[in-house]
Amino acid sequence: MKKALFYLAIASLSFLACSKSDDNGPSSSTDVSTTVFYTDTFNIYSTDLKGGNRKLVVSEGPYTGNNYFRGTAYVAKSKKMAYLYTEAYNKPFFLRTCNLDGTDKKTIKTFAAYTNVGIIKATAEGKIIYTLPGQAYPNQTASKVFSMNVDGTGETEVIVPFYAGISNPELISADGKGVLSEQGYFALMVNGVFDERNSFNLLLNEDKDQTKIRNLTMARDASKAAFIQTTGVDRKYEVRIKDVKKDAPVATVLYTVNINTEANDGTPGLTFVNGSKNILVSYGKFTSPKGSANDYTYCELIDTSNGKVVQSWKFMGDDIYRPFTD
């Protein structure tokens, strides 16, 4: 089994502009993160930001060899978990919600087998968003974004450019301020409307060989972006950071990751934590093809102001990737 580490954001993705009257909605991007959610093939666990207080949050077991999660989101306003799950790739996908202790589990939408759901997220208004990337040529169909209430009612299509084509939800500002493509184009959003005149490519002044740039990510308030850059040395990677501003200086090297020889050599995972105050770097060991009890993910929490390691810990189990926090 392969495990996935998800940080679930309390100030969740805002595809729609947040209003000032939304006083009961999620907190702002500056809030302190406290919990890490580790999503196994069919289980979701949590720990604190030191790797302690481990809990089983959700289980869709027992393991059949085919069942797995496709995506996970935290709906802060209702304090629920939303996740996409299937019993096998050729069976229906279920969009389900539950309380954070796994109780009150409900299926709010069922997708036909083979449906290519891109991402799922939750808005500041407490809506659940999912994307359908569409089909490629010759039977091409347009990408679409849909929104619904946490109980499955009120499903509507959201007409906003750029969102449906994003495969990594961390490239969409949780505060609704913009979308960053994998190629570095930052589409500025103002009150839910694309501001083309003030949008720009954030990576134009980086290394000309942009195949060295990997795992691009963005802070929830769209103030900073970060990425992994390869060094040409095995097991050595640079974490680089820069402001999301037009004509911003070249990214600075925040931290150098040296993957130990016991772990698999691969591009480390990268995500912002505590707004833009910290970055969590993760890599691990996975025993192919099914994993083993000795597999793990190693996590380092980095201070973005000085590049120092604030905390590090190991989560035992299968390989983990793409972290999310509250």
PEQUI-V362222 format. One record per residue. N is the residue number from 1. RES is the residue in one letter. PHI is phi as a letter, one per 40 degrees, with the letter a starting at -180 (999 if undefined). Layout:
BEGIN
N|RES|PHI / N|RES|PHI
END
This chain:
BEGIN
1|M|999 / 2|K|b / 3|K|b / 4|A|b / 5|L|c / 6|F|b / 7|Y|c / 8|L|b / 9|A|c / 10|I|c / 11|A|c / 12|S|c / 13|L|d / 14|S|b / 15|F|c / 16|L|b / 17|A|c / 18|C|c / 19|S|c / 20|K|c / 21|S|c / 22|D|c / 23|D|c / 24|N|c / 25|G|c / 26|P|c / 27|S|c / 28|S|c / 29|S|c / 30|T|c / 31|D|c / 32|V|c / 33|S|c / 34|T|b / 35|T|b / 36|V|b / 37|F|b / 38|Y|b / 39|T|c / 40|D|c / 41|T|d / 42|F|b / 43|N|b / 44|I|b / 45|Y|b / 46|S|b / 47|T|b / 48|D|c / 49|L|c / 50|K|b / 51|G|g / 52|G|c / 53|N|f / 54|R|c / 55|K|b / 56|L|c / 57|V|c / 58|V|b / 59|S|b / 60|E|b / 61|G|c / 62|P|c / 63|Y|c / 64|T|b / 65|G|g / 66|N|b / 67|N|c / 68|Y|a / 69|F|c / 70|R|b / 71|G|a / 72|T|a / 73|A|a / 74|Y|b / 75|V|c / 76|A|c / 77|K|c / 78|S|b / 79|K|f / 80|K|b / 81|M|b / 82|A|b / 83|Y|a / 84|L|b / 85|Y|b / 86|T|b / 87|E|c / 88|A|a / 89|Y|c / 90|N|b / 91|K|b / 92|P|d / 93|F|b / 94|F|b / 95|L|c / 96|R|b / 97|T|b / 98|C|a / 99|N|c / 100|L|c / 101|D|c / 102|G|g / 103|T|c / 104|D|f / 105|K|c / 106|K|b / 107|T|c / 108|I|b / 109|K|a / 110|T|b / 111|F|b / 112|A|c / 113|A|d / 114|Y|g / 115|T|c / 116|N|c / 117|V|c / 118|G|c / 119|I|b / 120|I|b / 121|K|a / 122|A|b / 123|T|c / 124|A|c / 125|E|c / 126|G|g / 127|K|c / 128|I|b / 129|I|b / 130|Y|b / 131|T|b / 132|L|b / 133|P|c / 134|G|g / 135|Q|b / 136|A|c / 137|Y|d / 138|P|c / 139|N|c / 140|Q|c / 141|T|b / 142|A|c / 143|S|c / 144|K|b / 145|V|b / 146|F|b / 147|S|b / 148|M|a / 149|N|c / 150|V|c / 151|D|c / 152|G|g / 153|T|c / 154|G|g / 155|E|c / 156|T|a / 157|E|c / 158|V|b / 159|I|c / 160|V|b / 161|P|c / 162|F|g / 163|Y|c / 164|A|c / 165|G|c / 166|I|c / 167|S|c / 168|N|b / 169|P|c / 170|E|c / 171|L|c / 172|I|b / 173|S|c / 174|A|c / 175|D|c / 176|G|g / 177|K|c / 178|G|i / 179|V|b / 180|L|b / 181|S|c / 182|E|c / 183|Q|c / 184|G|h / 185|Y|c / 186|F|c / 187|A|c / 188|L|c / 189|M|b / 190|V|b / 191|N|f / 192|G|g / 193|V|b / 194|F|c / 195|D|b / 196|E|c / 197|R|d / 198|N|b / 199|S|c / 200|F|a / 201|N|c / 202|L|c / 203|L|b / 204|L|d / 205|N|c / 206|E|c / 207|D|d / 208|K|c / 209|D|c / 210|Q|c / 211|T|c / 212|K|c / 213|I|c / 214|R|b / 215|N|f / 216|L|c / 217|T|a / 218|M|b / 219|A|c / 220|R|c / 221|D|c / 222|A|g / 223|S|c / 224|K|b / 225|A|b / 226|A|a / 227|F|a / 228|I|c / 229|Q|b / 230|T|c / 231|T|b / 232|G|g / 233|V|b / 234|D|d / 235|R|g / 236|K|b / 237|Y|b / 238|E|b / 239|V|c / 240|R|b / 241|I|b / 242|K|a / 243|D|c / 244|V|c / 245|K|a / 246|K|c / 247|D|g / 248|A|c / 249|P|d / 250|V|d / 251|A|d / 252|T|c / 253|V|c / 254|L|c / 255|Y|a / 256|T|b / 257|V|c / 258|N|b / 259|I|c / 260|N|c / 261|T|c / 262|E|c / 263|A|c / 264|N|c / 265|D|c / 266|G|a / 267|T|d / 268|P|c / 269|G|c / 270|L|a / 271|T|a / 272|F|c / 273|V|b / 274|N|f / 275|G|g / 276|S|b / 277|K|c / 278|N|b / 279|I|b / 280|L|b / 281|V|b / 282|S|a / 283|Y|a / 284|G|a / 285|K|b / 286|F|b / 287|T|c / 288|S|c / 289|P|c / 290|K|b / 291|G|g / 292|S|a / 293|A|c / 294|N|c / 295|D|c / 296|Y|a / 297|T|b / 298|Y|b / 299|C|b / 300|E|b / 301|L|c / 302|I|b / 303|D|c / 304|T|c / 305|S|c / 306|N|b / 307|G|g / 308|K|c / 309|V|c / 310|V|c / 311|Q|a / 312|S|b / 313|W|a / 314|K|b / 315|F|b / 316|M|c / 317|G|h / 318|D|c / 319|D|d / 320|I|b / 321|Y|a / 322|R|f / 323|P|c / 324|F|b / 325|T|b / 326|D|c
END
